């Protein structure tokens, strides 16, 4: 297995909450670590343009990992990701149904 690309989209209706989410992603990009070293290859989050095709999603984030193992670490053990979820969770419309994630080999 090689590099993994992951996209996560969020339904965050409040503009100020979208800004807070973008700030939280910037912090994630600075604070992530595994075994004391940065492990996420790339982190980018952006506010989406309003469009009916977006189906209510207002924020998209792209993360890249060296391996599926690193992505699993991100999901299960990464303190920076847990902090990000703590910020975003209450802001997402519909709870888990307001988040869509997909990932694939790069």
PAZAPA-4460 file (N, C-alpha, C; in steps of 0.05 Angstrom, whole numbers, plus 32768, in hexadecimal, padded with zeros to 4 digits):
% residues 106
    n_x    n_y    n_z   ca_x   ca_y   ca_z    c_x    c_y    c_z   seq   type   mol
   8011   7FE8   8000   8000   8000   8000   8011   8019   8000     1      X     A
   8008   802D   7FF1   8017   8045   7FF0   8009   805C   7FFD     2      X     A
   800E   8073   7FF2   8003   808C   7FFC   7FE4   808C   7FFB     3      X     A
   7FD8   8098   8010   7FBB   809A   8012   7FB2   80B7   8011     4      X     A
   7F9F   80BC   8000   7F92   80D7   7FFF   7F76   80D4   800C     5      X     A
   7F6F   80E7   801D   7F56   80E7   802B   7F48   8102   8029     6      X     A
   7F2E   8101   8024   7F1F   811A   8022   7F08   8117   8036     7      X     A
   7F04   812C   8047   7EEE   812C   805A   7EDF   8146   8055     8      X     A
   7EC4   8143   8053   7EB3   815B   804F   7EA1   815E   8067     9      X     A
   7E9B   8177   806E   7E8B   817D   8085   7E74   8190   807E    10      X     A
   7E5E   818B   808C   7E47   819E   808A   7E48   81AF   80A3    11      X     A
   7E54   81C7   80A0   7E56   81DA   80B6   7E48   81F3   80AC    12      X     A
   7E2F   81F8   80B6   7E1F   820E   80AA   7E28   822A   80B2    13      X     A
   7E34   822D   80C9   7E3B   8248   80D3   7E56   8251   80C8    14      X     A
   7E57   8268   80BC   7E6F   8273   80B0   7E86   8275   80C4    15      X     A
   7E80   827F   80DC   7E95   8281   80F1   7EA0   8266   80F9    16      X     A
   7E8F   8252   80F9   7E98   8237   8100   7EAA   822B   80EA    17      X     A
   7EA4   8232   80D1   7EB5   822A   80BB   7ED1   8236   80BE    18      X     A
   7ED2   824F   80C5   7EEC   825D   80CA   7EFB   824F   80E1    19      X     A
   7EED   8248   80F7   7EF9   823A   810D   7F04   821F   8104    20      X     A
   7EF5   8211   80F3   7EFE   81F7   80E9   7F17   81FA   80D8    21      X     A
   7F19   820F   80C8   7F31   8213   80B8   7F49   8219   80CA    22      X     A
   7F45   8228   80DF   7F5A   822D   80F2   7F62   8213   8100    23      X     A
   7F4F   8202   8106   7F55   81E8   8113   7F66   81D6   8100    24      X     A
   7F60   81D7   80E6   7F70   81C7   80D3   7F8C   81D2   80D1    25      X     A
   7F8F   81ED   80D2   7FAA   81F8   80D2   7FBA   81EE   80EA    26      X     A
   7FAD   81EE   8101   7FBA   81E4   811A   7FC1   81C6   8117    27      X     A
   7FAF   81B7   810B   7FB5   819A   8106   7FCE   8198   80F5    28      X     A
   7FD0   81A8   80E0   7FE8   81A6   80CF   8002   81AC   80DD    29      X     A
   8000   81BC   80F2   8018   81C3   8101   801E   81B0   8118    30      X     A
   8009   81A3   8123   800C   8194   813C   800D   8175   8139    31      X     A
   8007   816A   8122   8005   814D   811F   8020   8140   8123    32      X     A
   8020   8129   8131   8039   811A   8134   8033   80FD   813A    33      X     A
   8046   80EC   8132   8045   80CF   8137   8062   80C8   813E    34      X     A
   8065   80BC   8154   8080   80B5   815E   8092   80CE   815F    35      X     A
   8086   80E5   8166   8095   80FD   8169   809C   810C   8150    36      X     A
   8092   8102   8139   8098   810F   811F   807E   8114   810F    37      X     A
   807E   8129   80FE   8067   812D   80ED   8063   8115   80DB    38      X     A
   804A   810E   80D6   8045   80F6   80C5   8030   80FB   80AF    39      X     A
   8022   8111   80B1   800E   8117   809B   801D   8125   8085    40      X     A
   801B   811A   806D   802A   8126   8056   801F   8141   804E    41      X     A
   8004   8144   804F   7FF8   815D   8046   7FDD   8161   8054    42      X     A
   7FD7   8179   805B   7FBD   8180   8067   7FB3   819A   805A    43      X     A
   7F9B   8199   804F   7F90   81B1   8042   7F72   81B1   8047    44      X     A
   7F68   81C7   8051   7F4B   81CA   8055   7F42   81E3   8048    45      X     A
   7F29   81E3   803D   7F1F   81FA   802F   7F00   81FC   8033    46      X     A
   7EF7   8215   8033   7EDB   821B   8033   7ED1   8216   8017    47      X     A
   7EBA   8208   8015   7EAE   8202   7FFB   7E9C   8219   7FF1    48      X     A
   7E9B   821D   7FD7   7E89   8230   7FCC   7E6C   8225   7FCF    49      X     A
   7E59   8237   7FD5   7E3D   822D   7FD6   7E34   8224   7FBB    50      X     A
   7E2A   820C   7FB9   7E21   8200   7FA0   7E0E   81E9   7FA7    51      X     A
   7DF8   81E7   7F98   7DE6   81D1   7F9E   7DF3   81B5   7F9C    52      X     A
   7E08   81B3   7F8B   7E15   8199   7F88   7E25   8192   7FA1    53      X     A
   7E2B   81A5   7FB2   7E3A   81A0   7FCB   7E29   8193   7FE0    54      X     A
   7E0E   8192   7FDC   7DFC   8184   7FEE   7DFF   818C   800B    55      X     A
   7E04   81A6   8010   7E06   81B0   802B   7E22   81AF   8038    56      X     A
   7E35   81A2   802B   7E50   81A1   8035   7E5D   81BD   8031    57      X     A
   7E6A   81C7   8046   7E75   81E2   8045   7E93   81E3   8049    58      X     A
   7EA0   81CC   8051   7EBC   81CB   8055   7EC7   81B0   804C    59      X     A
   7EDE   81B1   803E   7EEB   8198   8036   7F08   8199   803F    60      X     A
   7F11   8181   8047   7F2D   817F   8050   7F3A   8168   8041    61      X     A
   7F53   816C   8038   7F62   8157   802B   7F7B   8151   803C    62      X     A
   7F7F   8138   8043   7F97   8130   8051   7FA4   8119   8042    63      X     A
   7FBE   8118   8042   7FCD   8103   8035   7FDF   80F5   804A    64      X     A
   7FE1   80DB   8047   7FF0   80CB   805A   8003   80B8   804A    65      X     A
   8019   80B1   8057   802C   809E   804A   8020   8082   8047    66      X     A
   800E   807B   8059   8003   8060   8059   7FE8   8060   8066    67      X     A
   7FDA   804A   8062   7FC0   8045   806F   7FC4   8044   808E    68      X     A
   7FDA   8039   8096   7FE1   8037   80B2   7FE2   8053   80BF    69      X     A
   7FEF   8066   80B1   7FF0   8081   80BB   7FD4   808E   80BD    70      X     A
   7FC3   8088   80A9   7FA8   8093   80AA   7F98   8087   80C1    71      X     A
   7F9C   806D   80C7   7F8F   8061   80DD   7F98   806D   80F8    72      X     A
   7FB2   8073   80F9   7FBD   8080   8111   7FAF   809B   8114    73      X     A
   7FAC   80AA   80FF   7F9E   80C4   80FF   7F82   80C1   810A    74      X     A
   7F73   80AD   8101   7F58   80A8   810A   7F56   80A0   8127    75      X     A
   7F69   8090   8130   7F66   8083   814A   7F77   808F   8161    76      X     A
   7F8E   809A   815B   7FA1   80A1   8170   7FAD   80BD   816F    77      X     A
   7FAA   80CB   8159   7FB7   80E5   8156   7FAA   80FA   8168    78      X     A
   7FBA   8106   817A   7FB0   811A   818D   7FA7   8133   817E    79      X     A
   7FB5   813B   8169   7FAE   8153   8159   7F93   814E   814B    80      X     A
   7F8E   8136   8141   7F74   8130   8134   7F5E   812F   8148    81      X     A
   7F63   8125   8160   7F4F   8125   8175   7F47   8142   817C    82      X     A
   7F5B   8154   817D   7F56   8170   8183   7F45   817C   816D    83      X     A
   7F4B   8176   8154   7F3C   817F   813D   7F1F   8176   813F    84      X     A
   7F1B   815D   8145   7EFF   8153   8147   7EF0   8160   815E    85      X     A
   7EFF   8167   8174   7EF2   8176   818A   7EE8   8191   8181    86      X     A
   7EF6   819E   816F   7EED   81B8   8165   7ED7   81B5   8151    87      X     A
   7EDA   81A3   813E   7EC6   81A0   8128   7EAD   8192   8130    88      X     A
   7EAE   817E   8141   7E97   816E   8148   7E7E   817D   814F    89      X     A
   7E7F   8190   8161   7E67   819F   8169   7E5D   81B2   8153    90      X     A
   7E6D   81B8   813F   7E66   81CB   812A   7E59   81BE   8112    91      X     A
   7E5C   81A4   8110   7E52   8195   80F8   7E33   8191   80FB    92      X     A
   7E25   8198   80E6   7E08   8195   80E4   7E02   8177   80E0    93      X     A
   7DF2   816C   80F2   7DEA   8150   80EE   7DFC   813C   80FB    94      X     A
   7E10   8145   810A   7E22   8132   8117   7E32   8122   8102    95      X     A
   7E36   8108   8107   7E46   80F8   80F4   7E3A   80F8   80D7    96      X     A
   7E20   80FC   80D4   7E14   80FC   80BA   7E1C   8116   80AB    97      X     A
   7E27   8129   80B8   7E30   8142   80AC   7E4E   8141   80A3    98      X     A
   7E59   8129   80A4   7E75   8125   809C   7E76   810E   8087    99      X     A
   7E85   8112   8072   7E89   80FE   805E   7EA7   80FB   8059   100      X     A
   7EB2   80E3   805C   7ECE   80DE   8058   7ED2   80C8   8043   101      X     A
   7EE5   80CC   8031   7EED   80B6   8020   7F0C   80B7   801E   102      X     A
   7F18   80A0   8019   7F35   809F   8015   7F3B   808A   8000   103      X     A
   7F53   808D   7FF3   7F5B   807C   7FDE   7F79   807C   7FDB   104      X     A
   7F83   8068   7FCD   7FA0   8069   7FC6   7FA5   8081   7FB5   105      X     A
   7FBC   808E   7FB9   7FC3   80A5   7FA9   7FCC   809D   7F8E   106      X     A
***
